[in-house]
C-alpha cells in the first residue's frame, strides 16, 4: 500500500473565541417575552431565590453567526478523527466507524426534543429502546439486568465498587472486607475507583507469559477480600484462559467479581461474563458498540449484574409489564444514582441500532474480523526493525497489542513519543493510551473490525517509513511534527498543576498581564 506522504493539515492561527469577542456584536436577537406568557409563568427570574441570582451578566463571547461558523470550521480543519484518518493508534480507547444513519437517529428531533421529566406515557418509544438494549446485553453477557446510568467506563467501575461496598454493607461484612484485588494491566480506573470507595488495593503482576499470576492471586486472597475488578483480555491483548479459576478463588473467599469489559471487540458472541464466573460486568457503548468515543464523552458504561446484585443497582431501572415500559424505582438496596436521569440516551440509541443492524451472527463476525485485523497487524509489526511485542511470544492476541520500541530507542535515541509525532505528519492518529508504563517505550494499537486490509497496510507503511528515518535521519523524527497543526511542546509543563490554566478566566488571572 502506497503511503500518502503529501499530507499537510490546514493550520489557522485561530484565537480562542473569547479573544474574537466584540462588545455589542450579536449572532441572534431574542424576541421580547410575550405579555400573556409573562403573566402566566412569570418573568423567569423572580422565582429564583435572590441569593442564587447573578450580580452581573455572564461574560460570554459576543460574535455574529458568520464569525462563529468560521471559527469552529477552522478548528475542525485542525482535527484528526475516525472519519478522516486511520486512527488505529488510539489503542485501548477503541475507534471504530459509527454508521451515519445511526447519527441521524441520534440527532432526530424525535429524540433530541424529549425531556427526561416527561410522563412515562409520552416516552414509550425511547423506554422500549432502552429496555431492548438491556435485553440484548443480557444475552451478550449472560447476566440478568443492566443499567445505562453510568456516563462512561470509569463511572461504571465506580458503580461496580459501590455495588461491592453496598453488598458487604448489607451482609454486615464491610468492616472486615476492605480489600479489592486488580491487575497491573487492567485499566487503571479499576484500582482508582475502588480506592475512591475506600478500599485498599492489591495489584497482581504478570508472569512470564504476560498473564496475571494465579498463585499470586491465591496468596493475596484472604478474609479481607471484598472483590476482584479485572479486565480480560488485559490491555496487552492476551486472553486469560484461566479466568474461571480467578473468579472461583474470589468467590471462595466471599468476594464479588467485576468484569471490566469496556473493550469487548474481540469476544462478542464468543466469550461471556457469566461463563467466566463474574457477578457483574460493564460495556462501553462508545467503544464496543460503535457510538462515537467523542474525546471522553458523550459516553455510556452499560453495567450488568446477576440476580443477587439486582437490588443494589442505581435507580431507576427501565422495566416492562407486558403492556407498558416504565421507570422502576423499586430497588430495595439501591446505591442511588451515579449520574443524573437515566444515562446518555443518544449513545444507547446508537448502540441499539448497531446491534439491530448486525444481529447475533454479525456481532460474532465483527469480533472475528477485529481479531484477524489485530493479528495481521501484529505479524507485520514484528517484521519491523526495533519493534517488539513483550510477553506471550508466538501467541495470538485478541483485540489489541501493547508493543514496545525499546530496541529502536536503544539503537537510535528515537522514542515512542518521537514516532507518534512523526506519524502525525502522514495524517495518522498518535497512540497515547498505555498506562501504566510497565512496557518500555510503549505503542498500543487496536485496528477493530472497521479497518480494511489496505488501510492497515498503509498504517504499517507509515511505521516502516518512520523507522527507516529513525535509523538514517533521526533528526527529522525527533523534530516532528512538520506538517501538522500540532507543535512540539515541553511535556513537563503538563505535570505541574501550578502552570495549568484550564479556563479562559483562569488564564487571565494567572498569566495575562
N, C-alpha and C positions, 0 to 999 in steps of 0.2 A: 504494500500500500504506500503510495507516494505521500510524503509529509508535506503539509501546507506550510511552507516556510515563509510565505509572504504575508503572514498575519500582521496587522497593525491596528491596534484598538483605537477607537475615537477617544480623544482626550480634550477635555474642556477645563480651562482654569475657572471652574464654576464656584462662585462664592456660596456659602450656605444661605438659606432662604431669608434668614434674619438680616443679613447684610444687603440683600436686594430690596428690602422693605423701603417704601417711600410713604411718609406720613400723608394720610388722606386718600391714598390710592385704593380703589375698590375693585374686587372681582365680581361682586354681585351686590345689589341693593335690595335689602329685605323690605317687603311691604309693611306699612303701618298695621298694627293689630286692629282688627275689626271691632268696633264698639260693642256689638252684640256678643262677640266671643269673650271680650274682656269682662263684660257684665256677668257672663255665665261662669267663667273659670277663673277670673281674677287676672291680675297683671303678671303673674308668673314670678313675682319677686316677694311680695308682702307675705306670702305663706311660708317663706324661708325664714327661720329664726335669725334675728339681727346679728347675732354673734357669728353666724355661718356665712354672712354676705361679704363679698369682696369690698374692700375700701377703695380699690382702684380697678379699672377695667383691665382684663388680661392683656399682656404685651404680646400680641400676635403680629406676625408679619403682614404688611399691607401691600398687596400686589394686584395687578389686573389679571384676568383669566389667561390672556395670551402669555404673559410673563411666567405665570405658574406652570403652564403647559410646557414652555420651552425649558424651564428649569428642570422639571422632572424627566423630560425626554432626554435631555443632555446627560443627566445622571444615569438613566437607563442604558445609554450607549457605552457607559464605562463599566458595565456589569458583565460578568460571566455567569452562565446558568445552564441548567439541564436542557433548555430548549434552544440553546445557542452553541454550546461547545461540548466536547467529550469530557465529562467530569467524573470518570470512574475513580479519580483520585480522592474523592471525599471519604473513602474508607467507611468506617463504622456509621457514618451519617446517612448512607444509602440514598443515592439519587437515581430515580428512575422516571420513565416517561409517564406523565399523567394525561390520559386521553382528553382532548379538548372538549369533547361532548360532555364529559363529567364537570368541566369548568362551567359550561353553560347551565347545567343543572344547579350547581352550587351558587351561581350568581343570578339565577332566575328570581324575579320578584315574588314568585310563589314561595320561595324560601326566605329571601332577604327581608321581606316585609312582615314576616311573622315576628311575634314578640313572645318571650318566654313566660310572660304573665297572662297570656291569653287563656281563656277557658279551654279545658281539655277537649271539649266537643268541637272546637273550631280548629284544632290542630291534629286531627286524627291521621292525616297523611304522613306527617313527619314522625309522629309517635310510632306508626306502623313501620317506617323505615328503621328507626332506632331499634325497635323490638326484633325485627327480622335480622338486622345485622348482629344483634345479640345471639340469635339462634344460629346464624352461620358460624360465629366464632366459637360457640359451644361445640359444634360439630368438628371444627378445625382443631380445637384444643382438647376435647373430651371433657371439659369442665362444665359446670352446671348453671352459672349465672355470670353476666358481665355488666359492668358499669362503664359508661363513657365519660364520666365526670372529670377524671384527671386530664389536665391540659398539656400533657406531654409525658415522655418516658420517666424523667426524674420525679415528676409528681406522682406517677403511678408507683414508682419504687417507694416513695414516701408513704403512699397509701398502703402498700404491702407491709411496710414496717409498722404502720399504725394498726393494721389488722392483727399482726403478730402480738403487738402490745395489748390490744383490746381482748384478744382471745385468752392470753395468760392472765390479764386482769380479771376476766370473768371467772376463770378457774382458780383464782386466788394464788397464782404462782409467780406473779411478776417480780416480787422481791428476790426470789431465787433465780428465775430465768432472766438473765440480764445480758446475755452474750449472743451476738449474731456472727455467723461464720460466712465468709465470702472468699473469693479467689482473686489473685492479683490481676488476672486477665479478664475478669468480669468487668462490667462498666464501673468506673469509679463512683458513680452515684449509688451503687448497691451498698457500698460502705458508708458514703456520706449521708444518705437519707436515714440509714439505721442509726448513725451517730446523732443525727438531729433529734431522733426519738429517744435518745438517752441510753442506747445500747452500747456496750463495749464491743469492739470489732476485733475478730480474729481472722487473719488473712492466710489462706493456704497458697503456697507457691508450687510451681510446676515441677514434675520430674523430668528426666532426660528426654522424654517424648513430647514434652510441652503440655502435658495434661496435668490437671490438679492432682496432687498426690493423695491417693485414697488412705494410705496408712497415716499420713499427716493429719487428715481429717479425723480419723478414728482416735488419734491421740488428742486432738483438740476438743472433741465432744465430751461433754460432762453433764451433770445435773443442772448446770447453769446455762446450757444451750437453749436459747429461745427459738432459733430458727436458722435457716440457710437461705441466702439470696445469691443466686448464681446464674451465669449465662452459659448456654451450651448450644452450638459451639461458642467458645470464648472468642475474644477479639483477634485471636490468631487464626481462626477459621478451622481449628481442629475439633472434630466432634468427639465428645467423651462417651464412649460406648458403655462405660461402667456407671452411668449416671444413676441408675436404679439403686446401686449399692450406696451411693451418696445419700439419696433421699431416705432409704431404709435406715441408714445409720442415724440420721437426724430424727426420724420417727421413733426409733427405739429409745431415744433419749427424751421423748415427749415434745420435740420441736416441730415447727411448721416450716414447710419448704416452699419458697417463692422462686418462680422461674422468670428471669429477665429475658423475654423473647422479643425485645424491641425490634430486633432484626431476625425475621424468620424466613428470609428469602430463599434459603436452600432446603427447607424442610416442610413446606406446606403440603399436606396430603401424604407425607412420608413418615414423620415422627410427631407424636403429640405429647403434651404435658401430662395427660392422665396416665399413659402407659409408662412414663418416666417416673411416676410416683409423686408428682407435685400437687400441693394443696391449692396453689394459685399461680397465675401467670399473667403477663400483660403483653400486648402487641402495640407497637407504634403504628397507628394507621397512616402516619406521614412517612413511613419507611416501607414496611412490607406491603401495605395495601394501597400504594400509589398516590394518596393525597400528598400534594407537594410539601416538601420539607420546610420551605419558607424561612430559612435563616433562623430557626428556633421557634417558629410558630407561623400560622396557627396550627396547632398540633393536638393529637389525642392519644393518650396512653390507655387503651382499652383493657380494663382489668377484670379478669375472670377468676372465679373461685369454685371450690367444691361445695357440696351441700353444708358441710359442717361450718363453713365460714360465711354462708349467705347472710346470716343475721347480723353480720358486722359491717356489711358493705355501706358505702355512702348513700344517703337518700337524696332524691327519690330514685327508685328503680322504675323502669317502664315495663308494665305487665299487660296481659290481655285476658279478658274474662269471657271469651267466646263471642262477645258482641262488640266490645269497646276496648280500645287501648287507653290506659290510664296511668297516672303517676302514683306509684305505690310508696307511701311513707311508713308503712307498717313493717319496719325493720327493727326488731326489738333492741338489739345491742349495737346499733349503727355507730360508726365512728363520726357521724355527722356529715359535713360537706368538706371536700378537699378543694373545691373551687365553686364559683357561682353557678347557679342554674344546673344544666344537665350535660354540659360539655361543649366542645366546639363542633356544632352540628354540621357545618359545611364539610368538615373533614369526615364525619360519619357518612354523610350522603355520598361523597366521592368514593369512599371505601365500599359502600353498599353497591354502587353502580359498577365498580371494578369487579367485585366478586360475582355479581349477577351476569356480567358480560363474559366472564371466563368459565364459570361453573366449576364443579369439583375437579374434572379432568384438566381443565385449563389452569387451575391453581397448581396442580401437581406438575403440569408441563412447564409452567413458569419457573418452578423450583428446579426442575431438571436442567433447564437452559441456563439458569443462574449458576448452577454447579459446573456445568460444562464450560461456560464462559470463564469462570474463575480458574478452573484447572488448565484451560488452554493458555490463559494469561500467565499462570504460574510456570508452565512449561517453557514459554517463550522468555520470560524474565530471567529464569535461571540460566539461560544461554548468554545473557549479557554480562560482560566482564565487570567485576566489582559488586555484583548483586548476589544476595543470598536470601534464603527463607529459613530462619532458625527453627529448630525443633522438627520432629517427625519427618526426618529425611526420607525422601522417596514415597511418602504417603500423599494421597489426595487430600485436598481441603474442601470445605463446604462452600461458603458464600463469599469469603474474603481471605486475604493473607496479609500478615504483618511481615513485610520484607525488611531487609537491612542493607544499607550502603556502607557498612563499616569498612569492608575491604577497600572499596573505592576511596573512602576518606583517608584511610591509612596510606594509600598509594599516591593520591593526588592532592590531598588537602581540601578537596571539594566536599561539602557537607550535604546532607539531605535537604537542608533549607536552601542552599545554593541551587540544587537541582530543581526544587519547586519553583523558584523564581525564574529560572531559565525556561521551564516548561510553559510558564505563562506567556512567554514570547511567541509560542506557537499556538496560542489560543486554548491551551489545556488548563483545566482547573487544578490548583495545587492540592496536595494532601496535607491534612492538618489534624487528623483525629487519630492519635495513637498513644494516648496517656494510659498508664504511666510509662516513662521511658526506660522500660526494662530491656527491650530490644534496642541496641545501639544504632544510631543513625536510621531511625525507622521510616518506613514508607508503607502506609496501609491502603490497599487498593481493593475495590469491590465493583466488578463490572455489572452486576444484576442481569436480569433477563432482557433488559431493554436494548442493550448494545449489540450491534451486528458484528460479525467476524471482521469486516473491513474496518469498522471503527476501532475495534480492539487492536487490529494490526497498525492502524495509524497512530494510536497511542504508544504502542511498542516502538514504532519508528521514531517517535519523538524522544523516548527514553534512550534509544540507541544513539541518536544524534547528540544528545546532551552528554552522554558518557564518552563518546568519541572526542567531543570538545574538552571534557574534563582531563583526558589523558594528553591531548595535543595542544590545547589552548585554554588552560584553566581560568585565565583572567576573564574571558568572555562569559563564563558561567558564574564566577564569583561576583561579577559586577552586574549581573542580570537583576531585574528585567530591563530590556531596552525598548521594547515595542508596546509596552502596556501603560495604562494609567497608574498602575501600582508603582511606587518608588521604593527604593531601599530604605528601611528605617532601622533605627537603633532599638532593637527589641528590649534592651534592658529598661527602657522608659516604661514599658508595659508592666514591668514588675515592681514599679514604685508608685504606690497609690497617691503620694504627695504630688505627683506630676500629672495626674489624670484630671480631665475636665469633661464630664460625661454629658453636660448640657451647655447650651449657649450661655446661659446666665452664669453658670459655674465658671466657664471660661472667662467671661468678662470680669468676674470678681477676682479670679486667680492670676490671669495673665495680661489682660488688656490694660494698656496704660492710658 
